[in-house]
Amino acid sequence: LIASGDMTFTTDQQPYLQGFIPALQIYLYQLSGGAVAPANTDTSLAYVDINNVETYLTPSRFGGSTDVAPE
């Protein structure tokens, strides 16, 4: 949509990290008995517009596939 000019910009966030990191920090907090405090972790907020959209058009190395059945 951005490349075709139908949309001006969007944001690139890291939803996986936004879910995984808090769960990991809660686990470590419980495991350590409160000795490990949650860290402030930057999950990178970036704006994607016509000037940098090409960077985001390549497939992600983290992308899954529904074509492959688990073994």
BELJO-V630526 format. One record per residue. N is the residue number from 0. RES is the residue in one small letter. PHI is phi in radians with two decimals (999 if undefined). PSI is psi in degrees with one decimal (* if undefined). NEAR is the number of other C-alpha atoms within 10 Angstrom. Layout:
BEGIN
n=N res=RES phi=PHI psi=PSI near=NEAR
n=N res=RES phi=PHI psi=PSI near=NEAR
END
This chain:
BEGIN
n=0 res=l phi=999 psi=-37.5 near=11
n=1 res=i phi=-1.23 psi=-45.0 near=16
n=2 res=a phi=-1.09 psi=-32.4 near=15
n=3 res=s phi=-1.48 psi=-7.9 near=8
n=4 res=g phi=1.56 psi=4.1 near=10
n=5 res=d phi=-1.36 psi=-17.9 near=8
n=6 res=m phi=-2.39 psi=141.8 near=11
n=7 res=t phi=-1.40 psi=-47.6 near=12
n=8 res=f phi=-2.81 psi=168.4 near=16
n=9 res=t phi=-2.60 psi=-179.2 near=13
n=10 res=t phi=-1.98 psi=148.5 near=11
n=11 res=d phi=-1.88 psi=112.7 near=13
n=12 res=q phi=-2.09 psi=176.3 near=13
n=13 res=q phi=-2.06 psi=77.3 near=13
n=14 res=p phi=-1.07 psi=-32.5 near=9
n=15 res=y phi=-1.08 psi=-49.2 near=10
n=16 res=l phi=-1.16 psi=-34.3 near=15
n=17 res=q phi=-1.14 psi=-23.9 near=14
n=18 res=g phi=-1.67 psi=-40.3 near=10
n=19 res=f phi=-1.23 psi=-46.5 near=10
n=20 res=i phi=-1.08 psi=-46.0 near=16
n=21 res=p phi=-1.07 psi=-38.4 near=15
n=22 res=a phi=-1.12 psi=-42.1 near=12
n=23 res=l phi=-1.11 psi=-42.6 near=13
n=24 res=q phi=-1.18 psi=-36.8 near=15
n=25 res=i phi=-1.12 psi=-43.0 near=15
n=26 res=y phi=-1.05 psi=-48.4 near=13
n=27 res=l phi=-1.14 psi=-36.0 near=16
n=28 res=y phi=-1.10 psi=-45.6 near=15
n=29 res=q phi=-1.17 psi=-43.3 near=13
n=30 res=l phi=-1.09 psi=-37.6 near=11
n=31 res=s phi=-1.55 psi=0.3 near=11
n=32 res=g phi=1.20 psi=26.7 near=9
n=33 res=g phi=1.66 psi=2.5 near=11
n=34 res=a phi=-1.32 psi=-25.1 near=10
n=35 res=v phi=-1.81 psi=113.7 near=14
n=36 res=a phi=-1.53 psi=150.3 near=12
n=37 res=p phi=-1.03 psi=140.1 near=14
n=38 res=a phi=-1.70 psi=151.3 near=9
n=39 res=n phi=-1.43 psi=111.5 near=8
n=40 res=t phi=-1.99 psi=124.8 near=10
n=41 res=d phi=-1.39 psi=118.0 near=9
n=42 res=t phi=-1.74 psi=21.0 near=14
n=43 res=s phi=0.97 psi=110.0 near=12
n=44 res=l phi=-1.85 psi=122.5 near=10
n=45 res=a phi=-2.31 psi=150.0 near=11
n=46 res=y phi=-1.71 psi=133.7 near=12
n=47 res=v phi=-1.89 psi=123.3 near=17
n=48 res=d phi=-2.40 psi=-170.6 near=17
n=49 res=i phi=-1.07 psi=-24.2 near=14
n=50 res=n phi=-1.35 psi=-22.7 near=10
n=51 res=n phi=-2.32 psi=13.4 near=12
n=52 res=v phi=-1.11 psi=-30.8 near=16
n=53 res=e phi=-1.02 psi=-34.2 near=12
n=54 res=t phi=-1.04 psi=-33.3 near=9
n=55 res=y phi=-1.66 psi=0.7 near=11
n=56 res=l phi=-1.55 psi=-8.2 near=9
n=57 res=t phi=-1.43 psi=148.7 near=8
n=58 res=p phi=-1.08 psi=145.1 near=8
n=59 res=s phi=-1.35 psi=142.6 near=8
n=60 res=r phi=-1.27 psi=-11.6 near=6
n=61 res=f phi=-1.68 psi=-2.5 near=7
n=62 res=g phi=-1.15 psi=136.7 near=6
n=63 res=g phi=-1.59 psi=178.4 near=8
n=64 res=s phi=-2.48 psi=137.0 near=7
n=65 res=t phi=-1.60 psi=-1.3 near=6
n=66 res=d phi=-1.40 psi=-17.8 near=6
n=67 res=v phi=-1.87 psi=122.8 near=7
n=68 res=a phi=-1.43 psi=144.0 near=6
n=69 res=p phi=-1.12 psi=147.1 near=5
n=70 res=e phi=-1.59 psi=* near=3
END
